[in-house]
Amino acid sequence: MVAGGDGTVGWVLGCLGELYVQNREPVPPVAVIPLGTGNDLSRSFGWGASFSFSWKAAAKRSLYKAILGSVSYLDSWHVVVSMPEDGEEEKEELDLPHSLRHLGECTFYDDGTAKGELAETVSCFDGVFYNYFSIGMDAQVAYGFHQLRDEKPFLANGPLSNKLIYAGYTCKQGWFFTQCISDPELRGLRNIICLSIKRMDSSEWESIPVPSSVRAIVALNLHNYASGRNPWGNLKPEYLEKRGFVEAHSDDGLLEIFGLKQGWHASLVMVELISAKHIAQAAAIRIEIKGGQWRDAFMQMDGEPWKQPLSSEYSTFVDIKKVPYPSLIINGDR
């Protein structure tokens, strides 16, 4: 039984995943007492959005449900970021989130997908996520919020103040209003990234075009995102067939890739009046980031954001593939 938010649950699942690597099975399933802010993992498996103030009775009910509940599988996804070490960009120290670890110098194998220049020396770091990975404006807003919370924790002392600060950063970063003088080459993600995917049961990389209006790309594993929202939507069978999609599940070996445009579009998606911009479903993802005029890219993984320095000459790569063993979650609603 794990009491905490998505980060705490993910940390415990990661520790239990090491048991598979060490052949120390059986691995126990996890139940959740939701004490975090978003609690998307808790919501997805029937443990609710928050924990009752009558905590003694609620804890007893949770333990009872943990004993009787069925067990579901949850895909987990391994992320490797390969960044060039070309001297100039190394002047800025990389502040890694807790979910990532530095692997040191490594070898990047290009299998024909690279569009930009490859550095001779590459530094790598990796991690695992259970809910989502994103790059772009949403991660930049989250990064600004986290920086402020670390510097001035007294400002972020409750859900309402957190939402107000988030809204302020969203406007400040230009998601709602892009300045007319802004360089068009520095707006849409399409100007700096190349997206490639592997479909289910395929070993070949396929290049996927990124819509010009998209300013954030999210690879989602669960139905719940950003405190219970469902940006992928409940798609009709006719639409799924038309787009070549399948119904999304947390254990189907696929990530749902969608885009968010300007802030107004993201706001309508968050209140579920419309769906996000559907891009693809993928069993593996490679994102090539060509810096050029961009000095940084903002990324986040299960709510932990960071600022990724970019090289003006060489490409940075993000590779995502499914971990070969599943995580086990007890269902709280059945």
N, C-alpha and C positions, 0 to 999 in steps of 0.2 A: 504494500500500500504506500503510494507516494503522495505526500502532501506538498503542493507547490504549484507553480505555473508551468507553462510549456517548456521553459528552459530547464527546470528541475526534472520534469518527467523525461525530457530528452537526455539529460545527463545520466539518469538512472538506466534508461534503455541502452545508452552507449556502454555503460559498465557491464550490463548483462550481456551485451553483444560480444564482449571479450571472452565470455564463457564458451561461445561457439568456437572462437579461434583456438582456445586452449583445450577443446574437446571435453569440456566439463559439463556435459548435459546430464539430466534435463535442465533447461533454463526456465525459471519461474515466470509466469505472466505478471503483468502490472495492473493494479487498480489505482484510481486517482481520487484524491481529495483536492478540488480546485481552489487554490489560494492565490492564483496569479491575476493578471489583468485581462489578457485575451482569452486564455484557457481554451484554445481551439482543439487541442488534443482531447481535453476533457469533454467538450461539447460533442466531438465526433463519435465518441464511444459511450455516450449516454450518462456521463457523470455530472453534467450540468455546467452552467456558466459561472456559478459562484457557490460558496459554501454557506450554509445557514448560520445565523447568529446563535441559534440554539445548537451549539456545536456538539454537545455531549450526545444528544439524541441523534443528530445527523451523523456523527462518527459511528454510532452503533448501527444505523441503517446502512452506512457505506460498507462496514465490515460484513454485514449480513449479505449484501448484494455481491460482495467480492467472493464470498464462499459459494453462492449459488449461480453466479453469472457465467454465461458461456464465454469462450475465448475466441478472439478474432486475430487475424494476421495483419500486420502493418508493414508495408514496405519502408525501408530506409535507404537513403541515397548518399553515395560517397562523392564528395567534391574535391577536386584537385585544381588549385590555381598555380599556373606556371608563369612567372614574371621574369623579364630580362634583367640581368645585372650588368648594366652598361655604364656604371659610374655616375653619370649625371643624375639619374633618377634615384640612385641609392642615397643621395644626400637627405632625402626625407625618410624618416624612420617610420616603418609600417607598424601601426598599432593594431595587433590582431585581436579579434573577439575571443571569448573563452572557448567557443565551439571549434576553433581552428588551432592547428599546431604547425610549427615550422619544421619542414623536413630537410632543410639545407639545400645544397646544390644537387640538381638532378638532371636527367636527360629527357628532353622532350622528343617524342617520336611523331614526326609528321607523316600521316598516311594520305596525303594528297588534298587535305582540306584547307591548308594555310593559304591565305591570300596575300599577307604582308611579309615583311622581312623577319627572319628568325634569328634570335641572338645566339651567340656561341655558348654563353654561360647562362643557365636558367636556375632560378631559385624557386622552390615549390613549398606550398603548405596545403594541408588537407583537413577535412572534417566530415561530419555526417549530419544530414538534416532529415526531419521526419514530416514536416509540414510544407515548407516552401523555401525557395531560393529566388531572389530578385535582384535586378540591376536597373539603375536609373533613378528617376525623380522620387519614387516612394522611399527608396533607401536613403536618398539624400536628406529628405525630411526627417526620417527616423534617426539618422546620424546627428542632425542638428539638435533634435530633442534630447538624445542621449548625452550629447556634449553639455547641454545646458543643465540637465539633471545632475550630471557629475560635478559641474562647477558651482551650481546654486541649487542644492537639493531642497531647500525650503520652498522653492517656487512650484515644485512638482510633488505636492503632498496629498493628492487625491485624484480620483477618476475625472472629476469635472475640470480641475486645473490642468490635468494632463491633456485633455481634449482641447482646451483653449490654447495651450502652448503648441500642440500639434497643428491646429488651424493657423496659428500665427506663422509658424515655420513654413507651412504650405504656401501661404501668400508671399512670404519673404523670398522663398526660393524661386518664385515665378511660375508655379504650376497653374495658377489661375490666370495670371496676366503676364505674358511674355513681353518684355520691353521691345518697342519698335526698333531700337538701335541694336538689339542683340544680333549677333552674326548668325544667319540661318544655318551655317555649317555647324554651329554649336548647340543646336536645339534637339532634333530628333535623334534617337539612338541609331537609326539606320546609317547615319553618317560615320559612325565609328565601329560598329560591330557587324560581324558576319555570323549568322546562326546556322548550324548544321545539326541534324538529328539522325538517329538510327530508329527505324520503326520496329515494331514487335517482330521477332523472328527474322530480322535482317541484319547482315553484317556490314552493309554498305552505308556510308554517310550520304545524306541528302541535304542539299542546300535549301534553306527556307527563307523566302524574302520577308523582311521586316517592314511593316507598313510605315510610311513616312510620318504619319501623325503620332506614332507611339513614342512615349517618353519614359515608360517603365515596362519591363518585361518580367513576368512572374512565371516560375515553374512550380506548379501546385500539386501536392500529393493527396491532400484531404479535401473534403467538401467545405470545410470551415477555414476562413482566412480573415484576419483583422477583426477579431472578436465576434466570430460567428457568421460573417458574411459568406455568401456563396457566389463569387464573381464568375465562375464558369457557367453557372445556371443549371436548371433542370431542362435539358434539351430534349426536344421531341424526336421520336424514332426517325421521322422523315429527314430531319435536319442532320442527325447523326449519319444516316446513310449517304446523304448528299455530300457531306464533308469528308466521309471516310473515317469518322470517329466511332468509338465504342462508348458505352455508358461507363462513367468514371467510378472507380472503386479504390479504396486505400490499399488494396493488395493485388492489383491487376498488373503490376510491373510497368506501369505507364505514368508519366507526368503530363499534366495538362498545362500547356504553355499559352498564356494570354497576355495581351497588352493593355496598358492604361494610357489614355491620351492626356489631354489637359485636365486641370483640376475639376472642371465641371463634369467631364465624363467620368472621372474617378468617383466623384460624389454620387452621381446617379447609379453607378455600379454598386457602391457601398450600401445604398438604401434599397438595392435590388429592384430598381425600376427598369434597368436594362442589364444585359450581360456585358462582360468585358469583350475586348476584341479577340476572338478565337484565332490562334495562330497554328497550333499543331498539338498532337499527342505523340510522345516520344518515349522510347525505352532507354535512350542515351542522348546526351546533349553536349555539344561543343560550341562555346562562344569565343570567337576571336575578337579581341578589342584592339583596334588600331588607334593609338593615341593622337598623333598629329598635333592639332592645336589644343586638344584636351589634355590637361595635366593630371586629372584624376577621374576615376569612375567610382560611383558609390554602389555598394552591394550590401545585401543583408541575407542572413540565413536563420530561419526560425526566430525572427525578431531581433537578432544581434547584427547591427550594421557596422560597416567599416569603410574607410576611404582608401581605395586602391590606387597607388601612384602608377601612372602610365609613362611609357617611353615614347618620345617623339619619333623614334626611328624604328623600334622593334615592336612586335605584337605581344600582347598578354593573352593567355588562354585560360578558360574555365572549362573543365571536363566534369561531367556528371554521369554517373552510372549506378545501377542498383546494387546494393550490398547483397551478396549471395544468400544470406540467411535472413529470415523474417524476425520482426519483433512481435511479442505476444502481449495483447491488451485484453483485459477482462471487460466485458460489456456491462455497463451499469444499468441499462434499461431492460435487460432480458437475461 
